[in-house]
Amino acid sequence: MPRCVLIIGGGLAGLTVALRLSARGHAVTLLEESRRLGGRLVAPRVEPAHTLEPQDPSLPSSSEPQETLPLIMLGSHTSTFSFLKTLGPGAEASSFHRLPLEFLLPDGCAVRWRHLWAPGPFHTLLALTIFRGLPIRDRWRALTWLERTWEGEPDLPIDLEHRTADDWLAVVGQSETARARIWCPLARFLLGEDLSVVSAAMLVAMLGRCFFSSRDHSAITIPAAGVGRLLLNPARDQLVRSGAAIRLETAVRRIQFDSHGVTEIQLRTGETLKADWYVAALPHRSLCSLLPERVLAQYAYFEHLTKLSDAPALAVHLRFERGPWPARLLLLAQGPYHWLVSRADAGAGRGGTRVSLVATGSAAQLERSDQELIDVALGVIGRAWPAWAEARPLKSYIVREPHAFLSVRPGTGALRPLQQSPLPNFFLAGDWTDTGLPGTMESAIRSGDLCADAIEEKEKSK
Ligand SMILES: Cc1cc2nc3c(=O)[nH]c(=O)nc-3n(C[C@H](O)[C@H](O)[C@H](O)COP(=O)(O)OP(=O)(O)OC[C@H]3O[C@@H](n4cnc5c(N)ncnc54)[C@H](O)[C@@H]3O)c2cc1C
């Protein structure tokens, strides 16, 4: 039987739940505080407000939003690719540029990780054998450890969730040089923070997903289209077509409970809304501020949310007239930026190039002035492409976000909540909920799928 569902939060997680449930005929209302869908994928910008009502035939044509980050997709992002499929032929047929994985070492030398033609995981074992970024002793130790673990002796230690990745890599014989030059940049790229901060379990899980599964899972691509054309506009159009109501600039002030579950949602305007199912697809800090004190105190499930922490991120986006330069992804061994990506500028129409430099997990970087950040970024570009050292950007914008994604420190796994809360009509989604993944777009979409599964399961048992 179709049910009435209220979803709070129009980021990727909320959109995923909304699309899944509205496709099943539920009456979905999506409440979003800001003027746009997309949440943390979209950089804040002042724009005219608009509200979409169900079956509105004249959709406002919104301009392409500015991305907070370049949308890099790993082959292991299976939930993201399935999500694109559900958005129809437009999104699915978008072209993706293949990016080789390269490391820029402190001496300015770039080394490439080869994506070899061999069935997984042999493609990784062979690539590791010939990878010049790691000293020979480190490669040999890594291969020996992998071979022994494969044979089950020793098993993976059970305390990995309580150790840092740095500690674990040292135990398996990776030298300080290898950790600083290769493992740390890779951890920043995959998990968003330094090796000495992230949990060993999360690093092992991500290495397993990306490099020790099928060969396709270790492919790295970047879509030619921006986040609006690729994801957000098709998702919005599909929701409106399926009869969902999208209410932008609609902030929730309070979620009201009794002992059986959520009773209603109170908006900042004072309006109250009721539904059969309630979904909070919000950042964990925002959710805590909407919950009554007694609910936070009564349930360990909600109390755990107050112990989660976030990592900051900074992105400097530069547009150059020259180019297009080759599409490249460089993980940087030396700060202050941790990776950079270049690709043809689809919007320019004149063959320009966009280069984005990202620094993660480093709050001090957020304090630096725009000019300082751009100057340092140009220095890094000059090191990576000496031929382009004199190039000056036509345009730039900078995104500073102190709460960019979940910090996956040791012990965080046990604090991440399942999508079904202890209250039967209340569900959570968001990149920080229990997905087994670091807090990324893939995790946000996966959480939305798990949340929709939990609601469907609940309906079957009714
Ligand atoms: C600078 C930066 C760099 C990043 N880099 C990467 C990267 O390289 N790769 C990657 O995969 N991910 C990256 N991320 C993370 C990625 O953007 C997120 O994982 C993902 O977008 C989270 O989606 P979400 O739906 O869980 O949450 P959100 O996008 O935060 O969505 C939550 C929504 O809830 C709304 N909301 C909040 N409070 C209320 C309220 N009271 N009432 C109504 N609505 C409310 C918010 O406005 C927001 O739209 C980055 C993020 C940032 C900021």
The ligand as a Tripos MOL2 file, in Angstrom:
@<TRIPOS>MOLECULE
LIG
   53    58     1     0     0
SMALL
NO_CHARGES

@<TRIPOS>ATOM
      1 C1         35.0000   20.3000   -0.0240 C.3       1 LIG1
      2 C2         34.4810   18.8910   -0.0990 C.ar      1 LIG1
      3 C3         35.2350   17.9170   -0.7490 C.ar      1 LIG1
      4 C4         34.7590   16.6030   -0.8330 C.ar      1 LIG1
      5 N1         35.4970   15.7010   -1.5470 N.ar      1 LIG1
      6 C5         34.9440   14.4870   -1.8380 C.ar      1 LIG1
      7 C6         35.5670   13.6080   -2.7700 C.ar      1 LIG1
      8 O1         36.6080   13.8940   -3.3240 O.2       1 LIG1
      9 N2         34.9750   12.4280   -3.0590 N.ar      1 LIG1
     10 C7         33.7760   12.0760   -2.4970 C.ar      1 LIG1
     11 O2         33.2370   11.0050   -2.8260 O.2       1 LIG1
     12 N3         33.1710   12.8770   -1.5900 N.ar      1 LIG1
     13 C8         33.7160   14.0760   -1.2650 C.ar      1 LIG1
     14 N4         33.0740   14.9250   -0.4110 N.ar      1 LIG1
     15 C9         31.9380   14.4030    0.3410 C.3       1 LIG1
     16 C10        30.6230   14.3170   -0.4350 C.3       1 LIG1
     17 O3         30.2880   15.5750   -0.9520 O.3       1 LIG1
     18 C11        29.5880   13.8300    0.5860 C.3       1 LIG1
     19 O4         29.9890   12.5490    1.0480 O.3       1 LIG1
     20 C12        28.1700   13.6860    0.0630 C.3       1 LIG1
     21 O5         27.8150   14.7540   -0.7830 O.3       1 LIG1
     22 C13        27.2430   13.6260    1.2840 C.3       1 LIG1
     23 O6         25.8910   13.5120    0.9080 O.3       1 LIG1
     24 P1         24.7450   13.4130    2.0120 P.3       1 LIG1
     25 O7         23.4640   13.3720    1.2950 O.co2     1 LIG1
     26 O8         25.0670   12.3080    2.9640 O.co2     1 LIG1
     27 O9         24.8650   14.7330    2.9010 O.3       1 LIG1
     28 P2         24.6950   16.2800    2.4740 P.3       1 LIG1
     29 O10        25.2060   16.4790    1.1020 O.co2     1 LIG1
     30 O11        25.3320   17.0730    3.5770 O.co2     1 LIG1
     31 O12        23.1150   16.5350    2.4670 O.3       1 LIG1
     32 C14        22.3880   16.9060    3.6180 C.3       1 LIG1
     33 C15        21.3440   17.9300    3.2170 C.3       1 LIG1
     34 O13        20.5540   18.2380    4.3680 O.3       1 LIG1
     35 C16        20.2170   19.6140    4.3240 C.3       1 LIG1
     36 N5         19.8310   20.0490    5.6680 N.ar      1 LIG1
     37 C17        20.6300   20.2190    6.7580 C.ar      1 LIG1
     38 N6         19.8840   20.6300    7.8320 N.ar      1 LIG1
     39 C18        18.5960   20.7000    7.4100 C.ar      1 LIG1
     40 C19        17.3560   21.0450    8.0540 C.ar      1 LIG1
     41 N7         17.3120   21.3930    9.3470 N.pl3     1 LIG1
     42 N8         16.2200   21.0110    7.3210 N.ar      1 LIG1
     43 C20        16.2320   20.6540    5.9980 C.ar      1 LIG1
     44 N9         17.3780   20.3130    5.3440 N.ar      1 LIG1
     45 C21        18.5470   20.3380    6.0440 C.ar      1 LIG1
     46 C22        21.5060   20.2600    3.8190 C.3       1 LIG1
     47 O14        21.2680   21.5460    3.2980 O.3       1 LIG1
     48 C23        21.9540   19.2500    2.7500 C.3       1 LIG1
     49 O15        21.4330   19.5580    1.4760 O.3       1 LIG1
     50 C24        33.5220   16.2440   -0.2510 C.ar      1 LIG1
     51 C25        32.7810   17.2140    0.4150 C.ar      1 LIG1
     52 C26        33.2520   18.5240    0.4990 C.ar      1 LIG1
     53 C27        32.4360   19.5470    1.2290 C.3       1 LIG1
@<TRIPOS>BOND
     1     1     2 1
     2     2     3 ar
     3     2    52 ar
     4     3     4 ar
     5     4     5 ar
     6     4    50 ar
     7     5     6 ar
     8     6     7 ar
     9     6    13 1
    10     7     8 2
    11     7     9 ar
    12     9    10 ar
    13    10    11 2
    14    10    12 ar
    15    12    13 ar
    16    13    14 ar
    17    14    15 1
    18    14    50 ar
    19    15    16 1
    20    16    17 1
    21    16    18 1
    22    18    19 1
    23    18    20 1
    24    20    21 1
    25    20    22 1
    26    22    23 1
    27    23    24 1
    28    24    25 2
    29    24    26 1
    30    24    27 1
    31    27    28 1
    32    28    29 2
    33    28    30 1
    34    28    31 1
    35    31    32 1
    36    32    33 1
    37    33    34 1
    38    33    48 1
    39    34    35 1
    40    35    36 1
    41    35    46 1
    42    36    37 ar
    43    36    45 ar
    44    37    38 ar
    45    38    39 ar
    46    39    40 ar
    47    39    45 ar
    48    40    41 1
    49    40    42 ar
    50    42    43 ar
    51    43    44 ar
    52    44    45 ar
    53    46    47 1
    54    46    48 1
    55    48    49 1
    56    50    51 ar
    57    51    52 ar
    58    52    53 1
@<TRIPOS>SUBSTRUCTURE
     1 LIG1         1 GROUP 0 **** ****
